[in-house]
Amino acid sequence: MIGKIGKGAALASAFVTASVMAPVLVPALGGAGTAQAETIKIPKGFLLSEPRATRSLSPVEAFEEWWEISDKLSRPLELDPCGSKKKPRDGRVAMRTVVQGTSGPSYFSEQLVLYRNVEAAKAALDRLRVDVKRCAKGKPPVQALVGVRHRYVGTSIRVGDEALLVKGYSYDKGWREPVGGGRYVVARRGSALILFTADDYYQVDETVKTLVGETKKMAKKVCGLPGVCEPEPITLPDQTA
């Protein structure tokens, strides 16, 4: 984990003063007698929301909003329809998650996951498509602010190489109309998965438009990382095996 930025300007300020690293390749040791492979690290400040997450907050702002930044590979994807409890073993080599919560209340997250190759990234998105259908109805996700029942609806959209827009709807007992829900955009670009999520309070009617726009920006930016969008992407060692 990089750190948690919340109700206190001092910690946020420490992140602001941290230097922004250029993309780097570091050696990952293989077994005895094998050649050293290379794995990629996501540079600090690379995600679009990191500048906001690391800025200094006034005492009033720190009371109204809080941020978390994590590089933990075992963290679930921000879209996790079936709520899996198993440790992910899907070929991830690097990952960063930025989460914002507010007193509104509202929720926003950005997540970038780099996989060992295109095939692993494709498989991860395919599993999400299956899970959206398999677990379309059930209990609300942990991010849900209201409701006792929940439903997911997913559709394909044109972002990056392939993408999925998922809308979640939460219902109170006895209600036929939704009382809230989440919005999720998941795109694959080369060997990377890009996720932007928020509840529908985040930007109200503009939430989906905003998330899709941010996903498109990251789909372009992520190609600046070595091996992600190469014509023949590099196969990297699986860090979750």
N, C-alpha and C positions, 0 to 999 in steps of 0.2 A: 504494500500500500504506500502511495506517495504521501497521503495525509488527509486529514479531515479539517475543513475550513468552516467554521461555524461561528458561533456567537462570541466573537472576540476579534478585534481588528489586528492585534499583534501577530497572531498566527497567519492571518491572510497576508499581512505585510511581508512576512518572511518569504512567502511564496512569490510575491511580486519581485523581490530582489534576487530571486534565484536566476541564474543564467540560463538562457535558452540554448539548448544543444542542437547541433546539426545532426542529420541522420548519421548513425554510426553502425558499423558492422563489427561484431565481437565474435571471437572464436568460441565454438561450442565443442567440447571434447567428445569424440566418439569412443568406441571400444578400442582395446589394445590392437595395434596393428592396422587401424583404419586411418584414413586421412582426416584431418580436421575439417569440419564443416563450418559454415558461417550462419549466424542467426541475426535477425534484425531487432533493434530496439526502437520503440516509438520515442521521438525526441520530446523533451519537456516543452510544453506550450504548443504542441502540434494540433491538438483538437480545437475546433472552432470556439468552443465555450470556455476554454482554459483561461483566456484573459479575464473574462468576467468572474470566473471561479477563484482567481488568485488576486483580484484587486483588493485594496484596502477598504474596509467597511467602517462607516461611522457607527457609533453605539446603537443608534436607532435602526440603521440598515441591518446590523448584525442580529438584532432582535427579530427582524422581519423576514430574513432569508438566511439560509445556510447551505454550504456546499461540501461535497465529498469528492475526492479524486483518488482512484484506486488503479493499480497496475496488476491486481491479483488475477492470475490465470484461471483459478478455480471458481471465480465469480460467475453466477448464471448470466445468460444473455438477458438483456433488459426486456425482451419479449420471450416469455417462458410460459406458454399457455397451459402446459401440463404440470408445472411446478415441480420439476424433477429434483430429487434429493441426491442423486448420484453425482460424484465428481466428474466434470466433463473430461472426456478423452476423445477429442474430435480433431486433433492435429493442430491445435493453437500453438503459436510460437511467441506471440506478444499480444498484449491487450491493455486498453485503458478505458476507464469508465468515469464519466463526470456526472454527478447528480446534484440537482438543485431542489430544495424544498422551500416553501414560503409559508407564512402564517395565514395566507389567503383563505383556505390552503390551496396550494397547487404544486405540481410535480413536473420536473423536466429532466431528461437525461440524454447524454450523448455517449456512444460507445463505439470503439474501433477495435476490431479483432483481426489479427493477421494470422493466416494459416500457412502450413508448410508448403502447400501448392494449391493450384486452382481447383483440383478435384476435391480436396478437403473442404474448401470454402463452398463449393457447389453443394456438397453433401450436407453441410450445416444448414444452408438455406432450404434445401429440399426437406430436411427433417422439420424445420419450422413450419413449412407449408402443411406437412402431414399433421403436425401437432395442433395447428390452428383448427383443422377440421376434426381431429380426433377428440380434442378437449374444448370444442366450441362452446359447450354449456357446462357450467359448474359454479364453484364459489368464486367470488371476485379475487383478483390478484392482490398481492400484498400492498401494491401501490394505490389500490382503489380507496377512495375517500368515503364512498357511500355505497349502499346497496347490500343485498343479501344473496342475490342471484346475478349471474354474469353470462354474457354471450360474446363470442368473437366472430367477426366477419372479415375475411381476407380477400383481396383482389390484387392481381398483378398490375404493376405500373412501369413506365419507361424511365428508369433512372439507372445509370451505370450500365453494367452488363445485363443485369436482371434485378428486379426489385419486387417487393411486396408491401402493400399498404393494408394494415390491419386496424379495424375499429373495434373497440371493446365497449359493451353497453352493460351498465349496472342497473339492477332493478330492486326496488324495495318490495317487501312482502305485500302481495295483493295488488301491485301496480303493473299495468301493462305497458306504460310508457317509461323509458329509461330515465333515471335520475342523475346520470353522470356516466363517465367512462373514460377510457384511455385511447390514445391515437399512437400508432407505431408505424414507422417507416424503416424497412430493412432492405438494404441494397448490397449487391456483390459487385465489386470492381476488382478484376483480376483475382488475386488470392486473399482479398480482404473483405470482411463484412462490416458494413456501416449501419449503425442503428441510431435513430433519433426518436425519442418517445416523450409524450407529455399527456397529462389529463386534459379533458376538454375545457377546463377552466383557464388553462395556460394562456391562450390567445383567443379564446371563445371561437367565433366563426372562422378566424384566420389560423387556427392551430395546425390543420393539415397542410395548408399552403406554406406556412412557415417551416414545418418539419421537412416537407419535400424540397423546399428551396435550400435548406441547410445540407440535406443529404446530397443534393447535386453538387454543391460546393466541395464537400469532402470527397465525392467520387472523382473529382478532378485533382484535388490536392494530394490524395493518397498515392497517386501515380508518381509523385516525387520521391517516394521511399524506394530504395533499391529492391528490385526483384518482384515488386507487387504487380505491376502492369506490363512487364516485359513480354515481347512476342512469344518467347518460350520461358515462362516464369521459372525462377530457381526453386528447386525443392529443398526445403529447410528441415532440420531435425525437429521432430515433434516434442515439444516441451511438456506435454501433459501425459505422455506415455509412462 
